[in-house]
């Protein structure tokens, strides 16, 4: 029997948990520099000295922790960024990589041996798709691609050889939202690891709170935010991160996708404004999605009520960060898509470029670029047409001004 006092305490706890959000960990970052600097000192060293030969031997044998060995293993500066990102994702550990693909590939190779299988979302970044579809079979690792917004499809694809379920919280490029909580329950039932790429939605989603075992980001995108750095991160529990940097069997250690300390320090500085940037990206994207839809354009944006997973996203997302900074519009044909993007670039609305999360708007046709690794027939089944334009909305101060210029461009090329 639950007493009134216990019920009140439970409600208070739930309210406190609801108020707690991943931006708190960013706000609370406090790493002191060597001489008391407000930014931590940069460890610009590839290797580290020991005062005793015995200590070095113990580190290599794996019986001594807390010592820096070699920057391919860990480095004080990359450790600062790793701690910050792990905290943001409600994880205990993190290891950085030289790119998002470095994070994805080393994670999957750590989790899978020859003969193992992966169940993956069908709509994912083209590089991730190509790695699982074309590269992993060389190691006798099979991937079954399904619609991860459909739990039955995932369940039907699982075999006794399945070791990983892989998906993106919000898919690239179609912005489908996976039911991470339900997938996590299914994964745990079968003893399978759930790996989630959260690149499109940092702070918006916290996959670990929904049950994910491993959370990956391409730091190149929203987290860094200035399109000057390529990087990735793997967040998980201490045991898994420890296995990845094991000197004898760790994929991050042996494959060597290491991040430079200078780049790590730069990303850490930019991370401190991520919560402000994500809110503005989302605010601008929501505005444009609404007005474009009213103009009769086909718009894909999870903040719109007609998005298939709109209600699911409202249930699982963190409050206060919006529905993300990505949207799609349908220009109908490849020719119209190219004309529109060229016209928008010529009118200083942004850049015709791949990637996302920049403070200027970026636009590309994913069917002709970031999803081109996926076979044409597969893209058709998924709904990735050559007329789709993926737009990463920037931090424009006057989004209404941006809208009017975009409409002028659309009218000029015949999209509106």
C-alpha positions as CSV (number, residue, x, y, z in Angstrom):
1,X,0.0,0.0,0.0
2,X,1.3,3.5,-1.0
3,X,0.8,6.2,1.7
4,X,0.0,9.8,0.8
5,X,3.4,10.9,1.9
6,X,5.1,8.3,-0.3
7,X,2.9,9.4,-3.2
8,X,3.8,13.0,-2.7
9,X,7.5,12.1,-2.6
10,X,7.2,10.0,-5.8
11,X,5.5,13.0,-7.6
12,X,8.1,15.4,-6.4
13,X,10.9,13.0,-7.6
14,X,9.2,12.7,-11.0
15,X,8.9,16.5,-11.3
16,X,12.6,16.9,-10.4
17,X,13.6,14.2,-13.0
18,X,11.4,15.9,-15.6
19,X,13.1,19.3,-15.0
20,X,16.5,17.7,-15.3
21,X,17.7,17.9,-18.9
22,X,20.9,17.2,-20.8
23,X,21.6,20.9,-21.1
24,X,22.3,20.9,-17.3
25,X,25.4,18.9,-17.9
26,X,26.7,21.4,-20.4
27,X,25.9,24.3,-18.1
28,X,27.7,22.6,-15.2
29,X,30.9,21.9,-17.1
30,X,33.9,23.1,-15.0
31,X,37.3,22.0,-16.1
32,X,40.2,24.2,-14.8
33,X,43.2,24.9,-16.9
34,X,46.7,24.1,-15.6
35,X,47.2,27.7,-14.4
36,X,43.6,28.3,-13.4
37,X,42.3,29.1,-16.8
38,X,38.6,29.0,-17.5
39,X,39.4,26.7,-20.4
40,X,41.3,23.4,-19.7
41,X,44.9,23.2,-20.8
42,X,45.5,21.4,-24.1
43,X,47.7,18.3,-23.8
44,X,49.6,18.7,-27.0
45,X,51.5,15.4,-26.7
46,X,51.3,12.1,-28.5
47,X,53.0,10.2,-25.6
48,X,53.3,10.5,-21.9
49,X,56.2,9.9,-19.5
50,X,56.3,7.5,-16.5
51,X,58.4,7.8,-13.4
52,X,58.9,4.0,-13.1
53,X,59.2,1.3,-15.7
54,X,57.0,-1.0,-13.6
55,X,54.0,1.4,-14.0
56,X,54.3,1.3,-17.8
57,X,54.3,-2.5,-17.8
58,X,51.2,-2.5,-15.5
59,X,49.3,-0.2,-17.9
60,X,50.1,-2.4,-20.9
61,X,49.0,-5.5,-18.9
62,X,45.7,-3.8,-18.1
63,X,46.2,-3.9,-14.3
64,X,46.9,-0.2,-13.8
65,X,44.3,2.5,-14.6
66,X,44.3,6.3,-14.4
67,X,47.6,6.7,-16.3
68,X,47.9,8.3,-19.8
69,X,49.8,6.1,-22.2
70,X,49.6,7.2,-25.8
71,X,47.2,9.6,-27.4
72,X,45.8,6.9,-29.7
73,X,44.6,5.3,-26.4
74,X,43.5,8.4,-24.4
75,X,44.7,11.9,-23.9
76,X,43.8,14.5,-21.2
77,X,42.2,16.9,-23.6
78,X,40.1,14.2,-25.5
79,X,39.1,12.9,-22.1
80,X,37.7,16.3,-21.1
81,X,35.5,16.3,-24.2
82,X,34.6,12.6,-23.7
83,X,33.5,13.3,-20.1
84,X,31.3,16.2,-21.2
85,X,29.6,14.2,-24.0
86,X,29.1,11.2,-21.8
87,X,27.4,13.4,-19.2
88,X,25.2,15.0,-21.9
89,X,24.1,11.6,-23.0
90,X,23.5,10.2,-19.5
91,X,26.3,7.7,-20.0
92,X,29.3,6.8,-17.8
93,X,32.0,6.7,-20.5
94,X,32.9,7.9,-23.9
95,X,35.7,7.6,-26.5
96,X,36.3,10.0,-29.3
97,X,36.9,9.2,-32.9
98,X,38.4,11.1,-35.9
99,X,35.0,11.1,-37.6
100,X,31.4,10.0,-37.2
101,X,32.1,7.0,-39.4
102,X,35.1,6.2,-37.3
103,X,32.8,6.0,-34.3
104,X,30.2,3.9,-36.2
105,X,32.6,1.4,-37.8
106,X,34.7,0.8,-34.7
107,X,31.6,0.3,-32.5
108,X,30.1,-2.3,-34.9
109,X,33.4,-4.1,-35.3
110,X,33.8,-4.3,-31.5
111,X,30.3,-5.8,-31.1
112,X,30.3,-8.2,-34.0
113,X,32.4,-11.2,-34.9
114,X,32.4,-13.3,-38.1
115,X,29.0,-15.0,-38.4
116,X,27.1,-12.4,-36.4
117,X,24.2,-10.4,-37.7
118,X,22.9,-6.8,-37.4
119,X,19.4,-5.5,-37.8
120,X,19.6,-1.9,-39.1
121,X,17.2,0.8,-40.0
122,X,16.8,1.0,-43.8
123,X,16.9,4.8,-43.8
124,X,20.3,5.8,-42.4
125,X,23.3,7.9,-43.5
126,X,24.6,6.6,-46.8
127,X,28.1,5.9,-45.4
128,X,26.6,3.8,-42.6
129,X,24.4,1.9,-45.1
130,X,27.4,1.2,-47.4
131,X,29.6,0.0,-44.5
132,X,27.0,-2.6,-43.4
133,X,25.7,-3.5,-46.9
134,X,29.0,-3.6,-48.8
135,X,31.9,-3.8,-46.4
136,X,30.9,-6.0,-43.4
137,X,30.1,-9.0,-45.6
138,X,33.8,-9.4,-46.2
139,X,34.0,-10.3,-42.5
140,X,30.9,-12.6,-42.8
141,X,28.8,-10.1,-40.9
142,X,25.3,-9.9,-42.4
143,X,22.9,-6.9,-42.0
144,X,19.1,-7.0,-42.5
145,X,17.6,-3.6,-43.2
146,X,14.1,-2.9,-42.0
147,X,11.8,0.0,-41.2
148,X,12.7,0.7,-37.5
149,X,9.6,2.7,-37.0
150,X,7.8,-0.7,-37.3
151,X,8.6,-2.9,-34.2
152,X,7.2,-6.0,-35.9
153,X,9.7,-5.7,-38.8
154,X,12.5,-5.5,-36.3
155,X,11.3,-8.5,-34.3
156,X,10.8,-10.6,-37.4
157,X,14.4,-9.9,-38.6
158,X,16.0,-11.0,-35.3
159,X,17.7,-14.4,-35.4
160,X,19.9,-16.3,-32.8
161,X,22.9,-14.7,-34.6
162,X,21.8,-11.1,-34.2
163,X,24.1,-9.1,-31.9
164,X,23.1,-5.5,-32.7
165,X,20.1,-3.4,-33.5
166,X,21.2,-0.2,-35.2
167,X,19.1,2.9,-35.9
168,X,19.1,6.7,-35.9
169,X,16.8,8.6,-33.5
170,X,15.8,10.7,-36.5
171,X,16.7,9.1,-39.8
172,X,18.9,10.6,-42.4
173,X,17.4,11.9,-44.7
174,X,13.7,11.2,-44.3
175,X,13.4,12.3,-40.6
176,X,11.6,9.2,-39.5
177,X,11.6,8.9,-35.7
178,X,12.4,5.5,-34.2
179,X,10.6,4.3,-31.1
180,X,13.8,3.9,-29.1
181,X,12.0,2.9,-25.9
182,X,10.1,0.0,-27.6
183,X,13.2,-1.1,-29.6
184,X,15.3,-1.1,-26.3
185,X,12.8,-3.4,-24.6
186,X,12.9,-5.8,-27.6
187,X,16.7,-5.7,-27.7
188,X,17.0,-6.5,-24.0
189,X,14.5,-9.3,-24.4
190,X,16.9,-11.0,-26.9
191,X,20.1,-9.9,-25.2
192,X,21.0,-7.7,-28.1
193,X,22.9,-4.3,-28.0
194,X,21.0,-1.3,-29.2
195,X,23.2,1.2,-30.9
196,X,21.7,4.6,-31.7
197,X,23.1,7.4,-33.9
198,X,21.8,10.7,-32.3
199,X,23.6,13.0,-34.7
200,X,20.5,14.8,-35.9
201,X,19.0,15.4,-32.5
202,X,21.6,16.1,-29.7
203,X,19.7,17.3,-26.6
204,X,16.4,16.8,-28.3
205,X,16.6,13.1,-27.6
206,X,18.5,11.2,-24.8
207,X,18.6,7.6,-26.2
208,X,20.3,6.2,-23.1
209,X,17.3,7.3,-20.9
210,X,15.1,5.4,-23.4
211,X,17.2,2.3,-23.1
212,X,19.9,2.5,-25.7
213,X,23.2,0.7,-24.9
214,X,25.5,2.8,-27.1
215,X,24.9,6.4,-28.4
216,X,27.0,7.7,-31.3
217,X,27.4,11.2,-32.7
218,X,29.1,12.7,-35.6
219,X,30.6,15.7,-33.8
220,X,31.1,17.3,-37.2
221,X,27.5,18.4,-37.2
222,X,25.4,20.2,-34.6
223,X,27.6,19.5,-31.6
224,X,30.6,21.4,-33.1
225,X,28.4,23.7,-35.1
226,X,31.0,25.6,-37.1
227,X,31.8,23.1,-40.0
228,X,35.5,23.3,-39.4
229,X,36.1,19.9,-37.7
230,X,35.4,16.3,-38.4
231,X,34.9,14.1,-35.4
232,X,32.8,11.4,-33.7
233,X,32.1,10.0,-30.3
234,X,30.9,6.7,-28.8
235,X,29.1,7.0,-25.4
236,X,28.3,3.9,-23.4
237,X,29.0,2.3,-20.0
238,X,32.5,2.1,-18.6
239,X,32.8,-1.6,-19.4
240,X,32.1,-1.2,-23.1
241,X,34.3,1.9,-23.5
242,X,37.1,0.1,-21.7
243,X,36.8,-2.8,-24.1
244,X,37.2,-0.4,-27.0
245,X,40.5,1.0,-25.8
246,X,41.9,-2.3,-24.7
247,X,45.5,-2.4,-26.0
248,X,45.1,-6.1,-27.2
249,X,41.6,-6.3,-28.5
250,X,39.9,-2.8,-28.6
251,X,38.7,-1.6,-32.0
252,X,39.3,2.1,-31.1
253,X,42.8,1.3,-30.0
254,X,43.8,-1.0,-32.8
255,X,42.0,0.7,-35.7
256,X,43.3,4.0,-34.6
257,X,40.5,6.5,-35.4
258,X,42.0,9.0,-33.0
259,X,41.0,12.7,-32.5
260,X,43.6,15.3,-32.3
261,X,43.8,17.2,-29.0
262,X,43.5,20.6,-30.6
263,X,40.3,19.6,-32.3
264,X,38.9,18.2,-29.1
265,X,39.6,21.4,-27.3
266,X,37.8,23.4,-30.0
267,X,34.8,21.2,-30.0
268,X,34.6,21.4,-26.2
269,X,34.4,25.2,-26.4
270,X,31.6,25.0,-29.0
271,X,29.7,22.4,-27.0
272,X,29.0,25.0,-24.3
273,X,26.6,26.8,-26.6
274,X,24.9,23.7,-28.0
275,X,21.7,24.1,-26.0
276,X,21.2,27.7,-27.2
277,X,21.9,26.8,-30.8
278,X,19.6,23.7,-30.9
279,X,16.7,25.8,-29.6
280,X,17.3,28.4,-32.4
281,X,17.7,25.8,-35.1
282,X,14.5,24.2,-34.0
283,X,12.6,27.4,-33.7
284,X,13.6,28.5,-37.2
285,X,12.8,25.1,-38.7
286,X,9.4,25.0,-37.1
287,X,8.5,28.4,-38.5
288,X,9.6,27.5,-42.0
289,X,7.9,24.1,-42.0
290,X,4.6,25.6,-41.0
291,X,4.6,28.4,-43.6
292,X,5.8,26.2,-46.4
293,X,3.1,23.7,-45.7
294,X,0.5,26.5,-45.7
295,X,1.9,27.5,-49.1
296,X,1.1,24.0,-50.5
297,X,4.6,22.6,-50.5
298,X,5.1,19.0,-49.4
299,X,7.2,19.4,-46.3
300,X,8.6,16.6,-44.0
301,X,9.3,17.9,-40.5
302,X,8.5,15.9,-37.3
303,X,7.1,19.1,-35.6
304,X,4.2,19.1,-38.0
305,X,1.1,17.3,-36.8
306,X,0.8,15.3,-40.1
307,X,4.3,13.7,-39.6
308,X,3.7,10.0,-38.9
309,X,5.8,10.0,-35.7
310,X,4.8,13.4,-34.4
311,X,3.0,12.1,-31.3
312,X,5.7,9.5,-30.6
313,X,8.4,12.2,-30.7
314,X,6.4,14.4,-28.3
315,X,6.3,11.5,-25.8
316,X,10.0,10.6,-26.0
317,X,11.8,13.9,-26.7
318,X,13.3,16.2,-24.0
319,X,11.2,19.4,-23.4
320,X,12.5,22.8,-24.4
321,X,14.7,22.0,-27.5
322,X,12.0,21.7,-30.2
323,X,11.8,19.2,-33.0
324,X,15.3,19.7,-34.5
325,X,16.8,21.8,-37.2
326,X,16.3,19.6,-40.2
327,X,13.5,19.6,-42.7
328,X,12.8,18.3,-46.2
329,X,10.9,19.9,-49.0
330,X,9.8,18.2,-52.2
331,X,10.8,20.1,-55.4
332,X,9.4,17.2,-57.4
333,X,12.3,16.7,-59.9
334,X,16.1,16.5,-59.8
335,X,16.2,19.6,-62.1
336,X,14.0,21.7,-59.9
337,X,15.9,20.7,-56.8
338,X,19.2,21.7,-58.3
339,X,17.7,25.0,-59.7
340,X,16.2,25.8,-56.3
341,X,19.4,25.1,-54.4
342,X,21.5,27.2,-56.8
343,X,19.1,30.1,-56.6
344,X,19.0,30.0,-52.8
345,X,22.8,30.0,-52.7
346,X,22.9,32.9,-55.1
347,X,20.6,34.8,-52.8
348,X,22.8,34.3,-49.8
349,X,20.3,32.0,-48.0
350,X,23.0,29.5,-47.3
351,X,25.3,27.0,-49.0
352,X,24.7,24.2,-51.5
353,X,26.7,21.7,-49.4
354,X,26.4,18.4,-47.6
355,X,26.6,18.2,-43.8
356,X,24.4,20.0,-41.3
357,X,24.4,21.9,-38.0
358,X,26.2,25.0,-39.4
359,X,25.2,28.5,-38.3
360,X,24.3,29.2,-42.0
361,X,21.7,27.1,-43.7
362,X,23.0,24.1,-45.7
363,X,21.0,22.3,-48.4
364,X,21.5,19.3,-50.5
365,X,19.5,16.7,-52.5
366,X,20.2,13.5,-50.5
367,X,19.2,11.2,-53.4
368,X,22.1,12.7,-55.4
369,X,24.6,13.0,-52.5
370,X,24.5,11.7,-48.9
371,X,22.2,8.8,-49.8
372,X,23.6,8.0,-53.2
373,X,25.4,4.9,-51.8
374,X,21.9,3.3,-51.4
375,X,20.9,1.5,-54.7
376,X,18.3,3.4,-56.7
377,X,15.6,0.7,-56.3
378,X,16.1,0.8,-52.5
379,X,15.9,4.6,-52.4
380,X,12.6,4.4,-54.3
381,X,11.1,1.9,-51.8
382,X,12.2,4.2,-49.0
383,X,10.8,7.3,-50.6
384,X,14.0,9.1,-51.2
385,X,13.4,10.8,-54.6
386,X,15.8,13.0,-56.5
387,X,13.5,15.9,-56.0
388,X,13.8,16.0,-52.2
389,X,15.9,18.9,-50.8
390,X,17.3,18.4,-47.3
391,X,17.7,21.7,-45.5
392,X,19.7,22.2,-42.3
393,X,18.2,25.4,-41.0
394,X,20.7,28.0,-39.8
395,X,20.7,30.4,-36.9
396,X,19.0,33.2,-38.8
397,X,18.0,36.1,-36.6
398,X,15.0,37.2,-38.7
399,X,13.5,33.9,-40.0
400,X,10.6,35.8,-41.6
401,X,13.0,37.6,-43.8
402,X,14.6,34.3,-44.7
403,X,11.2,32.9,-45.6
404,X,10.3,35.7,-48.0
405,X,13.6,35.3,-49.8
406,X,13.1,31.5,-50.0
407,X,9.6,32.0,-51.4
408,X,11.0,34.4,-54.1
409,X,13.6,31.7,-55.1
410,X,10.9,29.0,-55.2
411,X,8.6,31.1,-57.4
412,X,11.5,32.0,-59.7
413,X,12.4,28.3,-60.4
414,X,8.7,27.1,-60.5
415,X,8.7,25.1,-57.3
416,X,5.8,27.4,-56.0
